[in-house]
Structures are given as C-alpha cells and as structure tokens.
Amino acid sequence: MVKYGLDYTRCRWILPLLLGIGVIFGIIALAGRGWLESQTLPYVQQASLWQNCRRPDQGGEWSCESLMGYAWGRAAAATYLVGFLLLVICFALAIIAFAIDTLRFNFIRGIGGLLFVAAVFSVMGLVIYPVKFSSEIEMTGINMFSWAYGFGWTTAIMEICLGFFFCCLPNYEDQILGNVKPTYFYSSP
C-alpha cells in the first residue's frame, strides 16, 4: 500500500474488508456441521462444534448427541466463541476507525492487539476440540477433520495476520498521509 504509491483514500477499506471476510469465515465455522466427517462410504459420523452425529449403516437414521455435556466440549465452544466475538468487535472498531477522516493510528494499534487476543482464544478452541474429541469419543471408520474445521483455522490465521497489519500500520503514518517529500535519485548535470 505504501511502497507502490497507492492512494490512502482508495485503500483505506482493505483491512476492514478482510476483517469482514474473517467474520464470515467464523460464522461458517460456528454453524458448519463439517468439523469431523467420515472419509469413506458409508458415511457414519459427522460432528460440529456443538454435536456429534452417527448412523449405524448407509440407510439408517442419524442419532445426535450434544458435545455440551462434556467439559471439553463447553471449553472448546466457549473459547472459540470468545475469539469470534472479539473478531466481531475488532471489525466494528475498524469500520469506525477508518470512517473517520483523521485516522487515529494509536487506535488502530489497539485493534491489532485485540486481534492477537482473539487469535489466542480461537486457537485454544481449535486445539482443544480435536485432541479431546479423538481421545474421548469412539470413532468408527476412517474420519477426517473437514471443511468447517478448516474455516475455523482460516479465521484464526486471518486474525494473526491482520493483527500484524494493524500493529505495523502506524509505523508508516507519514507515508500513508502523504507527509513525506519524495526522494529523487536522478540529478541533472
């Protein structure tokens, strides 16, 4: 954004847009039923952050049990949900920060710090879930952690990367606002 001379007014919404995409990915991870799925036919197991569903055979009916009955299930859901709520707060704060004509760069650095806290909570939930799920719940067949779990990790990685961007952006305040004189390396004889 700074190196190639892109105008700040045109690029100011890129970071809030990326935060919005992270919020959408977080919603998909929270609502998705594909945290764990059977890998091969017949599909006999499917789990989300909230419940685990099984069926005895190909034509059978799914029976589901809540993971909120387990302490680790509540811990994984709570930590991931806290990380997601912090991400939503950062998204709202970023929209407010970038909508103001005079950008407050210390405010932006605070958003970056809050994104790192959100990433810590998200990663805690994403680590608790597979470790305790695979050790405490009997799995039949060949299973894999699937697409919704991947969206959860994508959200956590976006929180970390955007945290760096938000923390480093104030270091280039003068370049972004256009307060630096251009340096010319060519001199005429």
VEXGUGU-875865 format. One record per residue: x negated, y, z of N, C-alpha, C, O, CB in turn. Coordinates in Angstrom, 1 decimal. Glycine has a CB too. Layout:
PT     nX     nY     nZ    caX    caY    caZ     cX     cY     cZ     oX     oY     oZ    cbX    cbY    cbZ
PT      X      Y      Z      X      Y      Z      X      Y      Z      X      Y      Z      X      Y      Z
...
***
This chain:
PT     nX     nY     nZ    caX    caY    caZ     cX     cY     cZ     oX     oY     oZ    cbX    cbY    cbZ
PT   -0.8   -1.2    0.0    0.0    0.0    0.0   -0.9    1.2    0.0   -0.5    2.2   -0.7    0.9    0.0    1.2
PT   -2.0    1.2    0.7   -2.8    2.4    0.8   -3.9    2.4   -0.3   -4.1    3.5   -0.9   -3.5    2.5    2.2
PT   -4.5    1.3   -0.6   -5.6    1.2   -1.4   -5.3    1.6   -2.9   -6.1    2.3   -3.5   -6.2   -0.2   -1.4
PT   -4.2    1.2   -3.4   -3.9    1.4   -4.8   -3.0    2.7   -5.0   -2.5    2.9   -6.1   -3.2    0.2   -5.3
PT   -2.8    3.5   -4.0   -2.2    4.8   -4.2   -0.7    4.7   -4.3   -0.1    5.6   -4.9   -2.7    5.4   -5.4
PT   -0.1    3.7   -3.8    1.4    3.7   -3.8    2.0    4.7   -2.9    1.5    4.9   -1.8    1.9    2.3   -3.5
PT    3.0    5.4   -3.4    3.6    6.4   -2.6    4.3    5.9   -1.4    5.0    4.9   -1.5    4.6    7.2   -3.5
PT    4.1    6.5   -0.2    4.7    6.0    1.0    6.2    6.0    1.0    6.8    5.1    1.5    4.2    6.9    2.2
PT    6.8    7.0    0.3    8.2    7.1    0.3    8.8    5.9   -0.5   10.0    5.5   -0.2    8.7    8.4   -0.3
PT    8.1    5.4   -1.5    8.6    4.2   -2.2    8.4    2.9   -1.5    9.2    2.0   -1.7    8.0    4.2   -3.6
PT    7.4    2.8   -0.6    7.0    1.6    0.0    7.4    1.5    1.5    7.1    0.5    2.1    5.6    1.4   -0.1
PT    8.1    2.5    2.0    8.3    2.5    3.4    9.3    1.4    3.9    9.4    1.1    5.0    8.9    3.9    3.8
PT   10.1    0.9    3.0   11.1   -0.1    3.4   10.7   -1.5    3.1   11.5   -2.5    3.3   12.4    0.1    2.6
PT    9.4   -1.7    2.7    9.0   -3.1    2.5    8.9   -3.9    3.8    9.4   -5.0    3.9    7.6   -3.1    1.8
PT    8.3   -3.3    4.9    8.2   -4.1    6.1    9.6   -4.4    6.8    9.8   -5.5    7.2    7.4   -3.3    7.1
PT   10.5   -3.4    6.8   11.9   -3.7    7.3   12.6   -4.8    6.5   13.3   -5.6    7.0   12.7   -2.5    7.5
PT   12.3   -4.7    5.2   12.9   -5.7    4.3   12.4   -7.1    4.6   13.2   -8.1    4.7   12.7   -5.4    2.8
PT   11.1   -7.2    4.8   10.5   -8.5    5.2   11.0   -9.0    6.6   11.2  -10.2    6.8    9.0   -8.4    5.2
PT   11.2   -8.1    7.5   11.9   -8.5    8.8   13.3   -9.0    8.6   13.7   -9.9    9.2   11.9   -7.3    9.8
PT   14.0   -8.3    7.7   15.4   -8.8    7.4   15.4  -10.2    6.8   16.2  -11.0    7.1   16.0   -7.9    6.4
PT   14.4  -10.5    5.9   14.3  -11.9    5.4   13.9  -12.8    6.5   14.5  -14.0    6.5   13.2  -11.9    4.3
PT   13.1  -12.4    7.4   12.8  -13.3    8.6   14.0  -13.6    9.4   14.2  -14.7    9.9   11.7  -12.6    9.4
PT   14.9  -12.6    9.6   16.1  -12.7   10.3   17.0  -13.8    9.6   17.7  -14.6   10.2   16.9  -11.4   10.5
PT   17.1  -13.6    8.3   17.9  -14.6    7.5   17.4  -16.0    7.7   18.2  -17.0    7.9   18.0  -14.2    6.0
PT   16.1  -16.2    7.6   15.5  -17.5    7.8   15.7  -18.0    9.2   16.0  -19.2    9.4   14.0  -17.4    7.5
PT   15.7  -17.1   10.2   16.0  -17.6   11.6   17.5  -18.0   11.7   17.7  -19.0   12.4   15.8  -16.4   12.5
PT   18.4  -17.3   11.0   19.8  -17.8   11.1   20.0  -19.1   10.4   20.7  -20.0   10.9   20.7  -16.7   10.3
PT   19.3  -19.4    9.3   19.3  -20.7    8.7   18.8  -21.7    9.6   19.4  -22.8    9.6   18.5  -20.6    7.3
PT   17.7  -21.5   10.3   17.1  -22.5   11.2   18.0  -22.7   12.4   18.2  -23.9   12.8   15.7  -22.0   11.7
PT   18.7  -21.7   12.9   19.6  -21.9   14.0   20.8  -22.7   13.7   21.3  -23.5   14.4   20.0  -20.6   14.7
PT   21.4  -22.4   12.5   22.6  -23.0   12.1   22.4  -24.3   11.3   23.4  -25.1   11.1   23.4  -22.1   11.2
PT   21.2  -24.6   10.8   21.0  -25.7    9.9   21.0  -27.1   10.7   20.6  -27.2   11.8   19.7  -25.6    9.2
PT   21.5  -28.1   10.0   21.6  -29.4   10.5   20.4  -30.3   10.1   20.4  -31.5   10.2   22.9  -30.1   10.2
PT   19.4  -29.7    9.5   18.3  -30.5    9.0   17.0  -30.3    9.7   15.9  -30.2    9.1   18.1  -30.1    7.6
PT   17.1  -30.3   11.1   15.8  -30.3   11.8   15.1  -31.6   11.7   13.9  -31.7   11.6   16.1  -29.9   13.3
PT   15.9  -32.7   11.8   15.3  -34.0   11.7   16.3  -34.8   10.8   17.5  -34.8   11.1   15.1  -34.7   13.1
PT   15.8  -35.5    9.8   16.7  -36.3    8.9   16.0  -37.6    8.6   14.8  -37.8    8.7   17.0  -35.6    7.7
PT   16.9  -38.6    8.3   16.3  -39.9    7.8   15.7  -39.6    6.4   16.2  -38.9    5.6   17.4  -41.0    7.7
PT   14.6  -40.3    6.2   13.9  -40.1    4.9   14.4  -40.9    3.8   14.3  -40.5    2.6   12.4  -40.3    5.1
PT   14.8  -42.1    4.1   15.2  -43.1    3.0   16.7  -43.5    3.2   17.3  -43.4    4.3   14.3  -44.3    3.0
PT   17.2  -44.0    2.2   18.6  -44.6    2.2   18.6  -45.9    3.1   17.5  -46.5    3.0   19.1  -44.9    0.8
PT   19.6  -46.2    3.8   20.8  -45.5    4.1   20.4  -44.4    5.1   19.7  -44.7    6.1   21.9  -46.4    4.6
PT   21.0  -43.2    5.0   20.7  -42.1    5.9   21.5  -42.4    7.2   22.7  -42.4    7.2   21.2  -40.7    5.3
PT   20.7  -42.6    8.3   21.3  -43.0    9.5   21.2  -42.0   10.7   21.8  -42.1   11.7   20.8  -44.3    9.9
PT   20.3  -40.9   10.5   20.1  -40.0   11.5   19.9  -38.6   11.0   19.3  -38.4    9.9   18.9  -40.4   12.4
PT   20.6  -37.6   11.7   20.4  -36.2   11.3   20.6  -35.4   12.6   21.5  -35.6   13.4   21.5  -35.8   10.2
PT   19.6  -34.5   12.8   19.7  -33.7   14.0   19.5  -32.2   13.7   18.8  -31.8   12.7   18.6  -34.2   15.0
PT   20.1  -31.4   14.6   19.9  -30.0   14.5   19.2  -29.5   15.8   18.9  -30.4   16.6   21.2  -29.2   14.3
PT   19.1  -28.2   16.0   18.6  -27.7   17.3   19.5  -28.0   18.4   19.1  -28.1   19.6   18.3  -26.2   17.2
PT   20.8  -28.2   18.1   21.9  -28.4   19.1   22.4  -29.8   19.3   22.8  -30.1   20.4   23.0  -27.5   18.7
PT   22.3  -30.7   18.3   22.8  -32.0   18.5   22.1  -33.0   17.6   21.4  -32.7   16.7   24.3  -32.0   18.1
PT   22.3  -34.3   18.0   21.7  -35.4   17.2   22.9  -36.3   16.8   23.7  -36.7   17.6   20.7  -36.2   18.1
PT   22.9  -36.6   15.5   24.0  -37.4   14.9   23.4  -38.7   14.3   22.3  -38.7   13.7   24.8  -36.6   13.8
PT   24.2  -39.8   14.5   23.8  -41.1   13.9   25.0  -41.8   13.3   26.1  -41.5   13.7   23.1  -42.0   15.0
PT   24.7  -42.7   12.4   25.7  -43.6   11.9   25.1  -45.0   11.8   24.0  -45.1   11.4   26.4  -43.1   10.6
PT   25.9  -46.0   12.1   25.4  -47.3   12.1   25.0  -47.9   10.7   24.0  -48.6   10.6   26.3  -48.3   12.7
PT   25.8  -47.6    9.7   25.5  -48.1    8.3   25.9  -47.0    7.3   26.3  -45.9    7.6   26.2  -49.4    8.1
PT   25.8  -47.4    6.0   26.0  -46.4    4.9   27.4  -45.9    4.9   27.6  -44.7    4.7   25.7  -47.1    3.6
PT   28.4  -46.7    5.2   29.8  -46.3    5.1   30.4  -45.9    6.5   31.5  -45.6    6.5   30.6  -47.3    4.5
PT   29.6  -46.0    7.5   30.1  -45.7    8.9   30.3  -44.2    9.1   30.0  -43.4    8.3   29.2  -46.3    9.9
PT   30.9  -44.0   10.3   31.2  -42.6   10.7   30.1  -42.1   11.6   29.5  -42.8   12.4   32.5  -42.5   11.4
PT   29.8  -40.8   11.4   28.7  -40.2   12.2   29.2  -40.0   13.7   30.3  -39.6   13.9   28.3  -38.8   11.7
PT   28.3  -40.3   14.6   28.6  -40.1   16.0   27.5  -39.1   16.5   26.3  -39.4   16.4   28.7  -41.4   16.9
PT   27.9  -38.0   17.2   27.0  -37.0   17.6   27.0  -36.8   19.1   28.0  -37.0   19.8   27.4  -35.6   16.9
PT   25.8  -36.5   19.6   25.6  -36.2   21.0   24.9  -34.9   21.1   24.0  -34.6   20.3   24.8  -37.3   21.7
PT   25.2  -34.1   22.1   24.6  -32.8   22.3   23.2  -32.9   22.9   23.0  -33.8   23.8   25.5  -31.9   23.2
PT   22.3  -32.1   22.4   21.0  -32.1   22.9   20.9  -31.2   24.2   19.9  -31.1   24.8   19.9  -31.6   21.9
PT   22.0  -30.5   24.4   22.0  -29.6   25.6   22.2  -30.4   26.9   22.1  -29.8   28.0   23.2  -28.6   25.4
PT   22.4  -31.7   26.8   22.4  -32.5   28.0   21.0  -32.8   28.5   20.8  -33.2   29.6   23.1  -33.8   27.7
PT   20.0  -32.6   27.7   18.6  -32.8   28.1   18.0  -31.4   28.5   18.3  -30.4   27.9   17.8  -33.4   26.9
PT   17.1  -31.4   29.5   16.5  -30.2   29.9   15.6  -29.7   28.8   15.5  -28.4   28.6   15.6  -30.4   31.2
PT   14.9  -30.5   28.1   14.0  -30.1   27.0   14.8  -29.5   25.8   14.3  -28.6   25.1   13.1  -31.2   26.5
PT   16.0  -30.0   25.6   16.9  -29.5   24.5   17.3  -28.1   24.8   17.3  -27.2   24.0   18.1  -30.4   24.4
PT   17.7  -27.8   26.1   18.0  -26.5   26.5   16.8  -25.6   26.4   17.0  -24.4   26.0   18.6  -26.5   27.9
PT   15.7  -26.1   26.8   14.4  -25.2   26.8   14.1  -24.9   25.4   13.7  -23.7   25.1   13.3  -26.0   27.5
PT   14.1  -25.9   24.5   13.8  -25.6   23.1   14.8  -24.6   22.4   14.3  -23.7   21.7   13.8  -26.9   22.2
PT   16.0  -24.8   22.7   17.0  -23.9   22.1   16.9  -22.5   22.7   17.0  -21.5   22.0   18.5  -24.4   22.4
PT   16.7  -22.4   24.0   16.6  -21.1   24.7   15.4  -20.3   24.2   15.5  -19.1   23.9   16.5  -21.3   26.2
PT   14.2  -21.0   24.1   13.0  -20.3   23.7   13.1  -19.8   22.3   12.7  -18.7   21.9   11.8  -21.1   24.0
PT   13.6  -20.7   21.4   13.7  -20.3   20.0   14.8  -19.2   19.9   14.6  -18.3   19.1   14.1  -21.5   19.1
PT   15.8  -19.2   20.6   16.9  -18.2   20.6   16.4  -16.9   21.1   16.7  -15.8   20.5   18.1  -18.6   21.3
PT   15.6  -16.9   22.1   15.0  -15.6   22.7   14.0  -15.0   21.6   14.1  -13.8   21.4   14.2  -15.9   24.0
PT   13.2  -15.9   21.0   12.4  -15.4   19.9   13.2  -14.8   18.7   12.8  -13.8   18.2   11.5  -16.5   19.4
PT   14.3  -15.4   18.4   15.1  -14.9   17.3   15.8  -13.6   17.7   15.8  -12.6   16.9   16.2  -15.9   17.0
PT   16.3  -13.5   19.0   16.9  -12.2   19.4   15.8  -11.1   19.4   16.2   -9.9   19.1   17.5  -12.4   20.8
PT   14.6  -11.4   19.8   13.6  -10.3   19.8   13.3   -9.9   18.3   13.0   -8.8   18.1   12.3  -10.9   20.4
PT   13.3  -10.9   17.4   13.2  -10.5   16.0   14.3   -9.6   15.5   14.0   -8.7   14.7   13.1  -11.8   15.1
PT   15.5   -9.9   15.9   16.6   -9.0   15.5   16.4   -7.6   16.1   16.7   -6.6   15.4   18.0   -9.6   16.0
PT   16.0   -7.5   17.3   15.7   -6.2   18.0   14.6   -5.5   17.2   14.7   -4.3   16.9   15.3   -6.4   19.4
PT   13.6   -6.2   16.8   12.5   -5.6   16.0   13.0   -5.1   14.7   12.6   -4.0   14.2   11.3   -6.6   15.8
PT   13.9   -5.8   14.1   14.5   -5.4   12.8   15.3   -4.1   12.9   15.1   -3.2   12.1   15.4   -6.5   12.2
PT   16.1   -4.0   14.0   16.8   -2.8   14.2   15.9   -1.6   14.5   16.1   -0.5   14.0   17.8   -3.0   15.4
PT   14.9   -1.9   15.3   13.9   -0.8   15.6   13.1   -0.4   14.4   12.8    0.8   14.3   12.9   -1.3   16.7
PT   12.8   -1.3   13.5   12.1   -0.9   12.3   12.9   -0.1   11.4   12.4    0.8   10.8   11.6   -2.2   11.6
PT   14.2   -0.4   11.3   15.1    0.4   10.5   15.2    1.8   11.0   15.1    2.8   10.3   16.5   -0.2   10.4
PT   15.3    1.9   12.3   15.3    3.3   13.0   14.0    4.0   12.7   14.0    5.2   12.4   15.6    3.1   14.5
PT   12.9    3.3   12.9   11.5    3.9   12.8   11.3    4.4   11.4   10.7    5.5   11.2   10.5    3.0   13.2
PT   11.7    3.6   10.4   11.4    4.0    9.0   12.4    5.0    8.4   12.2    5.5    7.4   11.2    2.8    8.2
PT   13.6    5.1    9.1   14.6    6.0    8.6   14.3    7.5    9.0   14.8    8.4    8.4   16.0    5.6    9.1
PT   13.5    7.7   10.0   13.1    9.0   10.5   12.1    9.6    9.5   11.2    8.9    9.1   12.6    9.0   12.0
PT   12.3   10.8    9.1   11.3   11.5    8.2    9.9   11.5    8.7    9.0   11.2    8.0   11.8   12.9    7.8
PT    9.7   11.9   10.0    8.4   11.9   10.6    8.2   10.6   11.3    8.8   10.4   12.3    8.2   13.2   11.5
PT    7.4    9.8   10.7    7.1    8.5   11.2    6.4    8.5   12.5    5.3    9.1   12.6    6.4    7.6   10.2
PT    6.8    7.8   13.5    6.1    7.7   14.8    5.3    6.4   14.8    5.8    5.3   14.9    7.1    7.7   16.0
PT    4.0    6.6   14.6    3.1    5.4   14.4    2.9    4.6   15.7    2.7    3.4   15.7    1.8    5.8   13.9
PT    3.0    5.3   16.9    2.9    4.5   18.1    4.1    3.6   18.4    4.0    2.5   18.9    2.7    5.5   19.3
PT    5.3    4.1   17.9    6.5    3.3   18.0    6.4    2.1   17.1    6.8    1.0   17.5    7.7    4.2   17.5
PT    5.7    2.2   15.9    5.5    1.1   15.0    4.6    0.1   15.6    4.8   -1.1   15.5    5.0    1.6   13.7
PT    3.6    0.5   16.3    2.7   -0.4   17.0    3.4   -1.2   18.1    3.1   -2.4   18.3    1.4    0.3   17.6
PT    4.3   -0.6   18.8    5.2   -1.3   19.8    6.0   -2.4   19.2    6.2   -3.4   19.7    6.0   -0.3   20.5
PT    6.5   -2.1   18.0    7.3   -3.1   17.3    6.4   -4.3   16.9    6.8   -5.5   17.1    7.9   -2.5   15.9
PT    5.2   -4.0   16.5    4.2   -5.1   16.3    4.0   -6.0   17.5    3.9   -7.2   17.4    2.9   -4.6   15.8
PT    3.8   -5.3   18.7    3.6   -6.1   19.9    4.8   -6.9   20.3    4.7   -8.1   20.7    3.3   -5.1   21.0
PT    6.0   -6.4   20.0    7.2   -7.1   20.3    7.4   -8.3   19.4    7.9   -9.4   19.7    8.5   -6.2   20.2
PT    6.9   -8.2   18.1    6.9   -9.3   17.2    6.0  -10.4   17.6    6.3  -11.6   17.4    6.5   -8.8   15.8
PT    4.9  -10.1   18.2    4.0  -11.1   18.8    4.6  -11.9   19.9    4.5  -13.1   20.0    2.6  -10.5   19.2
PT    5.4  -11.2   20.8    6.1  -11.8   21.9    7.2  -12.7   21.3    7.4  -13.9   21.8    6.7  -10.8   22.8
PT    7.9  -12.3   20.3    8.9  -13.1   19.6    8.3  -14.3   19.0    8.9  -15.4   19.1    9.6  -12.3   18.5
PT    7.1  -14.2   18.4    6.4  -15.4   17.8    6.0  -16.4   18.9    6.1  -17.6   18.6    5.2  -14.9   17.0
PT    5.6  -15.9   20.0    5.2  -16.9   21.1    6.5  -17.7   21.5    6.4  -18.9   21.7    4.7  -16.1   22.3
PT    7.6  -17.0   21.7    8.8  -17.7   22.1    9.3  -18.7   21.0    9.7  -19.8   21.3   10.0  -16.8   22.4
PT    9.2  -18.3   19.7    9.6  -19.1   18.6    8.7  -20.4   18.5    9.2  -21.5   18.4    9.6  -18.4   17.3
PT    7.4  -20.2   18.6    6.5  -21.3   18.5    6.7  -22.3   19.7    6.6  -23.5   19.6    5.0  -20.8   18.5
PT    7.0  -21.7   20.9    7.2  -22.6   22.1    8.4  -23.5   21.8    8.4  -24.7   22.0    7.5  -21.8   23.3
PT    9.5  -23.0   21.3   10.7  -23.8   20.9   10.4  -24.8   19.8   10.9  -25.9   19.9   11.8  -22.9   20.5
PT    9.6  -24.4   18.8    9.3  -25.3   17.7    8.3  -26.4   18.1    8.3  -27.4   17.4    8.7  -24.5   16.6
PT    7.6  -26.2   19.2    6.7  -27.3   19.6    7.4  -28.2   20.6    7.2  -29.4   20.6    5.4  -26.7   20.3
PT    8.2  -27.6   21.5    8.9  -28.5   22.5    9.8  -29.5   21.8    9.9  -30.6   22.2    9.8  -27.6   23.4
PT   10.5  -29.0   20.7   11.6  -29.8   20.1   11.0  -31.2   19.5   11.5  -32.2   19.9   12.2  -29.1   18.9
PT   10.0  -31.1   18.6    9.6  -32.4   18.1    8.9  -33.3   19.1    9.0  -34.6   19.0    8.7  -32.2   16.9
PT    8.1  -32.7   20.0    7.4  -33.6   21.0    8.4  -34.3   21.9    8.2  -35.5   22.0    6.5  -32.7   21.8
PT    9.3  -33.6   22.4   10.3  -34.3   23.3   11.3  -35.1   22.6   11.7  -36.1   23.1   11.0  -33.2   24.2
PT   11.7  -34.7   21.4   12.7  -35.4   20.6   12.2  -36.8   20.3   12.8  -37.8   20.5   13.1  -34.7   19.4
PT   10.9  -36.8   19.8   10.4  -38.1   19.3   10.0  -39.0   20.5    9.9  -40.2   20.4    9.1  -37.9   18.5
PT    9.8  -38.5   21.7    9.4  -39.3   22.8   10.6  -39.7   23.7   10.6  -40.8   24.3    8.5  -38.6   23.7
PT   11.8  -39.0   23.6   12.9  -39.3   24.5   14.1  -39.9   23.8   15.0  -40.4   24.4   13.3  -38.1   25.3
PT   14.2  -39.7   22.5   15.4  -40.2   21.7   14.9  -41.3   20.8   13.9  -41.1   20.0   16.1  -39.0   20.9
PT   15.6  -42.4   20.8   15.3  -43.5   20.0   15.6  -43.2   18.5   16.8  -42.8   18.2   16.0  -44.8   20.4
PT   14.6  -43.3   17.6   14.9  -43.0   16.2   14.8  -44.3   15.5   14.0  -45.2   15.7   13.8  -42.0   15.7
PT   15.8  -44.5   14.6   15.9  -45.7   13.7   15.5  -45.3   12.3   15.9  -44.2   11.8   17.3  -46.3   13.8
PT   14.8  -46.2   11.6   14.4  -45.9   10.3   13.2  -45.0   10.2   12.6  -44.7   11.2   15.6  -45.3    9.5
PT   13.0  -44.5    9.0   11.9  -43.5    8.8   12.5  -42.1    8.8   13.4  -41.8    8.0   11.1  -43.8    7.4
PT   12.0  -41.3    9.7   12.6  -39.9    9.8   11.5  -38.9    9.6   10.3  -39.2    9.6   13.2  -39.8   11.3
PT   12.0  -37.7    9.2   11.1  -36.6    9.0   11.7  -35.3    9.5   13.0  -35.2    9.5   10.8  -36.4    7.4
PT   10.9  -34.4    9.9   11.4  -33.1   10.3   11.6  -32.3    9.0   10.7  -32.2    8.1   10.4  -32.3   11.2
PT   12.7  -31.8    8.8   13.2  -31.4    7.5   13.3  -29.9    7.3   12.6  -29.1    7.9   14.5  -32.0    7.2
PT   14.2  -29.5    6.4   14.2  -28.1    5.8   14.6  -27.0    6.9   13.9  -26.0    6.9   15.2  -28.0    4.8
PT   15.5  -27.3    7.8   15.9  -26.3    8.8   14.7  -26.0    9.8   14.5  -24.9   10.2   17.1  -26.7    9.5
PT   14.0  -27.1   10.1   12.8  -27.0   11.0   11.7  -26.2   10.2   11.0  -25.4   10.9   12.3  -28.4   11.4
PT   11.6  -26.4    8.9   10.7  -25.6    8.1   11.0  -24.1    8.1   10.2  -23.3    8.1   10.6  -26.2    6.7
PT   12.3  -23.8    8.0   12.7  -22.4    8.1   12.4  -21.8    9.5   12.1  -20.6    9.5   14.3  -22.3    7.8
PT   12.5  -22.6   10.5   12.1  -22.1   11.8   10.6  -21.8   11.9   10.2  -20.7   12.4   12.4  -23.2   12.9
PT    9.7  -22.6   11.3    8.3  -22.3   11.2    8.0  -21.1   10.3    7.1  -20.4   10.6    7.5  -23.6   10.8
PT    8.8  -21.0    9.2    8.6  -19.9    8.4    8.9  -18.6    9.1    8.2  -17.6    8.9    9.5  -20.0    7.1
PT    9.9  -18.6    9.9   10.3  -17.4   10.7    9.2  -17.1   11.7    8.8  -15.9   11.8   11.6  -17.6   11.5
PT    8.6  -18.1   12.3    7.5  -17.8   13.3    6.3  -17.3   12.6    5.6  -16.4   13.1    7.2  -19.1   14.1
PT    6.0  -17.8   11.5    4.8  -17.3   10.7    5.0  -15.9   10.3    4.1  -15.1   10.3    4.5  -18.2    9.5
PT    6.2  -15.6    9.8    6.5  -14.2    9.4    6.4  -13.3   10.6    6.0  -12.1   10.4    7.9  -14.1    8.8
PT    6.8  -13.7   11.8    6.7  -12.8   13.0    5.2  -12.5   13.3    4.9  -11.4   13.6    7.4  -13.5   14.2
PT    4.4  -13.5   13.1    3.0  -13.3   13.4    2.4  -12.4   12.4    1.7  -11.4   12.7    2.2  -14.6   13.4
PT    2.6  -12.6   11.1    2.0  -11.8   10.0    2.6  -10.4   10.1    1.8   -9.4    9.9    2.3  -12.4    8.6
PT    3.9  -10.2   10.3    4.4   -8.9   10.3    4.0   -8.1   11.6    3.9   -6.9   11.6    5.9   -8.9   10.3
PT    3.7   -8.9   12.6    3.1   -8.3   13.8    1.8   -7.6   13.6    1.5   -6.5   14.0    3.0   -9.3   15.0
PT    0.9   -8.3   12.8   -0.3   -7.7   12.4   -0.1   -6.5   11.5   -0.8   -5.5   11.7   -1.2   -8.8   11.6
PT    0.8   -6.6   10.6    1.0   -5.4    9.7    1.5   -4.2   10.5    1.0   -3.1   10.4    2.1   -5.7    8.6
PT    2.5   -4.4   11.4    3.0   -3.3   12.2    1.9   -2.8   13.2    1.9   -1.6   13.5    4.2   -3.8   13.0
PT    1.0   -3.6   13.7    0.0   -3.1   14.6   -1.1   -2.4   13.9   -1.7   -1.5   14.4   -0.6   -4.3   15.4
PT   -1.4   -2.8   12.6   -2.5   -2.2   11.9   -2.1   -1.0   11.1   -2.9   -0.2   10.7   -3.1   -3.2   11.0
PT   -0.8   -0.8   10.8   -0.3    0.3   10.0   -0.7    1.7   10.6   -1.1    2.6    9.8    1.2    0.2    9.9
PT   -0.7    1.9   11.9   -1.1    3.2   12.4   -2.5    3.6   12.2   -2.9    4.7   12.3   -0.8    3.3   13.9
PT   -3.4    2.6   11.9   -4.8    2.9   11.6   -5.0    3.7   10.3   -6.0    4.3   10.1   -5.6    1.6   11.6
PT   -4.0    3.6    9.4   -4.0    4.2    8.1   -3.0    5.4    8.1   -2.5    5.7    7.0   -3.8    3.2    7.0
PT   -2.8    6.0    9.2   -1.8    7.1    9.2   -2.1    8.2    8.3   -1.2    8.7    7.5   -1.7    7.7   10.7
PT   -3.3    8.7    8.2   -3.7    9.8    7.4   -3.5    9.5    5.9   -3.1   10.3    5.1   -5.1   10.3    7.7
PT   -4.0    8.3    5.5   -3.8    7.8    4.1   -2.4    7.7    3.7   -2.0    8.0    2.6   -4.6    6.5    3.9
PT   -1.6    7.2    4.6   -0.2    7.0    4.3    0.6    8.3    4.1    1.4    8.4    3.2    0.5    6.1    5.3
PT    0.3    9.2    5.0    1.0   10.5    4.9    0.3   11.5    3.9    0.9   12.6    3.7    1.0   11.2    6.3
PT   -0.8   11.1    3.3   -1.4   11.9    2.3   -2.2   13.1    2.8   -2.4   14.1    2.1   -0.4   12.5    1.4
PT   -2.8   12.9    4.0   -3.6   14.0    4.6   -5.1   13.9    4.4   -5.9   14.6    4.9   -3.4   14.0    6.1
PT   -5.5   13.0    3.5   -6.9   12.8    3.2   -7.2   13.3    1.8   -6.5   13.0    0.8   -7.3   11.3    3.3
PT   -8.3   14.1    1.7   -8.7   14.6    0.4   -9.3   13.4   -0.4  -10.0   12.6    0.2   -9.7   15.7    0.5
PT   -9.0   13.4   -1.7   -9.6   12.3   -2.5  -11.1   12.5   -2.6  -11.6   13.6   -2.7   -9.0   12.2   -3.9
PT  -11.8   11.4   -2.7  -13.3   11.4   -2.9  -13.6   11.0   -4.3  -13.2   10.0   -4.8  -14.0   10.4   -1.9
PT  -14.4   11.9   -5.0  -14.7   11.6   -6.4  -16.2   11.2   -6.4  -17.0   11.9   -5.8  -14.5   12.9   -7.3
PT  -16.5   10.1   -7.1  -17.8    9.6   -7.2  -18.6   10.2   -8.4  -19.8   10.0   -8.6  -17.8    8.1   -7.2
PT  -17.8   10.8   -9.3  -18.4   11.3  -10.5  -18.7   12.8  -10.4  -17.8   13.5  -10.0  -17.5   11.0  -11.8
PT  -19.9   13.2  -10.7  -20.2   14.6  -10.7  -20.8   15.0  -12.0  -21.5   14.3  -12.7  -21.3   14.9   -9.6
PT  -20.4   16.1  -12.5  -20.8   16.6  -13.8  -22.2   17.2  -13.7  -22.5   17.8  -12.7  -19.8   17.6  -14.4
PT  -23.0   17.1  -14.8  -24.4   17.7  -14.7  -24.4   19.2  -14.8  -25.5   19.8  -14.8  -25.2   17.1  -15.8
***
